Amino acid sequence: DYLRDHARGGVPENPNADELAAASKKLRQTYHVAYVQHAPIETRAAVAEWQDGQLTVWTGTQNPFGHLNELMSAFRLSNDRVRVIVPDIGGGFGGKHTGEVSVEAARLAKGAGKPVSLKWTREEEFTWAAFRPAGVIDAEATLDGKGALTSWHFININSGPAAVNTPYRAGKARSQSVNSEPPLRQASYRALAATANNFARECFMDELAAAAGADPLEFRLAHLDNARLRAVLEEAAKQFNWRERVKQKQPNAGVGLACGTEKGSYVAACVQIEIDRQENRIVVRRVCQVFECGAILNPDNLRSQVAGAIIMGLGPALREAMRFENGKMLNAHFADYAVPRLSDVPELDIHLLNRPDLASAGAGETPIIAVAPAIANAVFHATGMRVREMPISLPESKPA
């Protein structure tokens, strides 16, 4: 409600009045994505030293020139009087861009008249560092009598524009990102807003498939003109044996799929889950993922990137969320903020599609975006209940 109420310029209305009036079926849903921490094992740290009015800072950062500019601004120094040196930084995941720890260390060093080494505690890291943005996403679409999409209205409030446009043929389509005035500091996170937008869109596509009386795979393929996205989706379905497995109904078990594209690469995932009723939790048993980023230059490294993205994606999909109230973070430590453990890692069935005829694209981010919606869609297959928020919890309402 806060993000919606503080949306800059308000939340755009659906302009597709004619399609809504003429539709055989129409569907509108809202999806939510929580704030999450980047959660690097190595908290932010810096060493600052002043000598003869010149400042040197050693710090772990993904953005040394950004730190340089922040230091120049904070101390009114020219470029030739500030130096930023970057040793190994450990984990960053988009979080170690801003330079507050460098500025803080430099202020302390200036006041002390001595070099200062500053290391944030875990609680400081989880309180003062920026977060992956929370988001509220409205999705509305119409179907004709044959189950084809005739209009598409998709609005992301706050979490950003990455991958906001639908890759599907959707008639009169409008997708838009709207800024808000968030209560917490937010920054880049692996795949930016593509994870949130893909989560909402792929869950919504499953709901639309159900409204059309179609299989989730076939419904997507019927609306896909993008040959590269189609290729990874068809390969994932083949490797997972989707068409047979989706017909099987077993107690407390389900399968789901999702696909997407961002930053010039393409991904599709099929997952198998079980519902642990005793502990009331979702257990991911298998992830079959197909990834294509053009020409593959280093297969081993690429496979590692994909595996790492899948495992990282499990956290925000299933349980990672920052809790805060009355100006305080309520779970600012690893005891209450559980990132994926080795025991959470499912069977990973990774397939890389090599396209030597195409330019290579990066692989560090896009493999994460299909994980959460595939799990959410598998929860529906297992329980008959829809999931519309991340992290995903087991629904308690009646089947959708």
N, C-alpha and C positions, 0 to 999 in steps of 0.2 A: 504493500500500500504506500509506503514511504517513497519508494522509487517512482511509482506511478504518479503520485501526487506532486512530485518535484520534477517531473519530466519537462525539460526545457521546450517551451512552445506547445506543450500538451501532447497527448497521444493522438496521432492521425486516425481519422475515421476511415472505414472501408469505403472506397469510392465505387465499388462494383455493385451498385444498387440494382441495375438491370439484371445482372447475372444471379444475384440473390433471389430476385423475384421470379425468375424463370427456371431456377434450378430444380432438378428432380430431388436432389438431396443437398443439404448444406450442413457444415460442421464448424464449430468454433470452440477452441480450447485455449487455456492459458498454462504456460509452463514456467517453472521457477528453478533458478540455479543459485546455489549458496556461495557466499564468500569462502575461499579456501586459501591456505597458506602455501607458499612455495616450498616450505619445509626442507631447506637444505640441511644436510648434516652439519655443515660448517656455517656457523652464524657469521654475520657481517663483522669484519675486523679491519683495522687500519693502524699503521704506524705513521706518525707525522713528526717532521723535524724542520725547525727554522734555523737558517744560517745566513747572517748578513742580509736580512730582509727577504730572503728567498725561501720558498716552501717546497719541501719534497714529501710526498705521501706515497707509501706502499699500501696497496689495498687490493682485495679480491673483487673485481668488477667485470661485468660484461661490456662496460661502456666507459673506457678511460677518458675519452675526450669530453664526455658529459660531466665526469667528476672534475676534470680540469676547468670546465666552464663554471661549475658551481663554486669551486674554490676561488677562482678569479673574481667572481661576483661577490662572494661572502667577505673577502678581504681586500677588495678593490685593488687587485694586482694585475699587472700586464702579463701577457702570455709567456714572456721570457723569464718570469720570476716564479713560475709554478711548474713543477714536474710531478707527474703521476706515473708510478712504476707498478706494473701488474704481475705479481707472482702467480702460481697456480691458485685458482679461485675456488676449487671444489664445485659443489652444486650451485646452479643459478636459476635455471628454468625460466628466465625472463625477469626474475626478481632483483637481481643485483645490477640494476641500471642506475638508480639514483644514488647521490653521493652524500647522504646525511651522515654516515659513519665517518667519512673522510673529513667533512667540515667539523664534526664534533671533536675528532682527534686533533685537528689542527688548532681549534680554539683552546683546547686543554694544553697543548704544547706551547702555544703562544703565551698563555697565562702562567704556565709553570716555568717557562724559560728553558725547558729541557725537552728532549724527544719523548713522545708519549705513545705507548701501545694500548690500543683500545679494542676490546673484544666484547660484543654484545652477548648477554646471557640468552638462553633459550626463551625465557619469558619476554625479554626485550625484543627479540627477533619476532616473536609471535604477536607482539603488541604494536610496535612502532613501524615495522617494515610494511610495505604495501601488500595488498592481497589481490588474488584473482577476482575480478569484479563479480558481484552478484548480478543477476539479471531476471527480468520478467519479460516473457515473450508471448505475445498474442498471435494466434494463428487462426485464420478463417478461410474456408475454401468451399467451392460448389462443385457438384457432379451432375452430369447430364444423365439421361435415361440409360445410356450404355456404360455408365461408370467411368466416364472420362472427365478429367478436371476441366472446368470451364472458367474458373477464376481462383486467384490466390492472393491473400492479404496477410503479410507476415511482418510484425513489428517487434524489434528487440529494444527494450527499455534498459539502458545503462551499460550492458556488458560489451557492446561494440559491434562494428560492422563486418568483421572478418567472416567470410562465407555466409553472409546474410541472404544472398540471392539464391533462389532455388535452381538446381541443375535440371529440374524436371520440366517437361512441357506442361504448362498449367493454364493456358488460356490468357485471360487478362491478369497479369501477375504484377504485384507490387510488393517489394521487400524493402524495409527501411530500418535503420538504426537511429534511435533517439537518445540523446544524452540526458542524464539526470544529475542530481546533486547528491551524490552518495554519502552515507554517514561514515564510511571508512575510506582511508587512502587505498587506491587501487592502481595496479600497474600491469605490465605485460606478464603473460603466463604462457607456457608452452601451447602453441596454436592459437593464442589470443582468444577472440570470441568464437572462433570456429567450432570449438567444443560445445559451447552453449547453443549456438544456432543449429548445429547438426543434431544435437540431442533433441531439441524441440521439433525440428523438421522431420527427422526420421521416426520419432514417436508419433507425430501427427500423420505421417504417411501410412503408418500401420493402422491408425484409427480410420483413415479414409479408405484403406483397402477393405477393412471390415464393413464399413458403410456401403461399399460397392459390392460386397459379397465376393471379394477376390482374394486369392493368395497374396501375401505381402510381397513375395518375389515377383510374381507375375504382374501385380499392379505397378510396381516400380518399372519393370521392363517395358510395360505398355506406354509409359510416359517418358522414357529415356531416349533422347536423340544423341547424347554424348557417347561416342563410340568407346572412348577410353574408360569412362566410368562404367559403362555397360559391360566391358570386358572383365574388369575386376569383380563386379557383382556376379556375373555368370560363372567365373572361375571359383569364387568362394563358395557359391551354391553347389557347384560340382564337387569340389574337394570335401565339402561337409556332408554331401548327399542330402541336401536340403529337401528336395521334393518328396523323398521317402520319410525322412525323420520328422517333418512337420506334421505328417499324418498320424504319427504315433502319439498316443496319449497315455502317459504314465503318471501315477500319483506324485505330486510334489516335484515334478520335473518339467522342463520346458526348453524350447529353442527359440532364438530370435536372430534377426539380421538387421544390418544397417550399412549404408555406404555414404561416401561423400568425397568432395574434392576441395582442395585449398592449396595455394602457393604452387600451382602447376603440377601437383601430384594427385594420385587417386587411390582410394582405399575402400575395401569392403570387408565386413566381418560377420561371421556366423558364430553364435555362442550356444553352449549347452549349460544350463544351470540346474541346481537342485535347491529346494526349499528345506532348510533345517527347521522343522517345526518345534523341536525341543528348545532350540536357542533363538527361534524366530529370526532367522537371518538367511540371506541369499548366499549360496556357495557356487562360485563359477567353476565349472569342471573342465571346460574346454573352450578355447578361442581359436577359430580357424580364420586367419586374416590373409588377404591378398593385397599386395601393395605394388604400385607402379609409379615410378618417378622418372621415366625416360630411360636413357642409357645408363646401365649399372656400371659404375667404375670400380667399386670395392664391395663385392658381395658379402663378405664376412662382416664388415662394418655396418653395411645397410641392414643386415639381419639383426644385428645388435641394437641398432636404432629402433627398429620396429618392435622388437621384444621389449626394450626399455619403455617405449611409449605405451604399449599395451599394459604393462605392469603399473606404470605411473597412473594411467587412466583408471585403473581399478579403484584407487583411493577415493577421488572425488565422486566416482560413480556410486560407490557403496557406503562410504561413511565419513569422508573428510568434509568438515564444515566448521567454520569459525562461529562460536557462539558468543554473543555479547549482549550486555544489558546495563543500563544506567552508566554508560561511559567506561565500562570495564570489560575486558576479555575474560571469558569464563573457562576457557580451555587452552591457555597459553603455554602448554608444555606437552611433550610427547606422551605422557601418561594418559591424557584425555584426548589427544589428537592423534589417532592411530593411522599412520601411513601403512601401505601394504607391507606385510611380512613375507618371509619365504613360504610360510604355511598357506598364504593366500594365493600363491602363484598357480594357475591352472595349467593343464596341458596346452602348450603353445604349438599350433600347427601353422607355420608361416610360409607363405608362398610369394616369391618375388617375380613379377613379370618384367622381363628385360625388353626394352624397346630401343635397340641400338640405332634406329632410324630417327630418334627424337633427341632433343637436347636434354641433358640431365637437370633435374630439379632437386632441391634439398629434401632430406628425409627425416629431419630431426623433429618435425612437428605433426604433420598430417596423420601419421599412423595412430595418433591418440584419439581422433575425433569420432571414430565409429564404435568405440568400446561401450560407452555408457548407453547409447540408444539401443544397441543390440541386446544388452542385458535387460533394459527396461521392457523391450518387446518380448523377451523370453519370459519375464515375470507374467506378462499377460497370457502367454501360451500356457504357462503352468497353473495360473490361478483364475484366469478370466477377469482379472482386475487391472485397470489401467494405471500406469505410473506417469505422473506429470511433474515430478520434481527430482532434482539431483542435489544431494545424494539420495539414492533410491532406498525407500523403506517399503516393507511389505504392506500393501493396502489393507485397510480394515473395513472398507465400504463394500457394498454389493457389487457384483460384476458389472462392468460397463456395457 
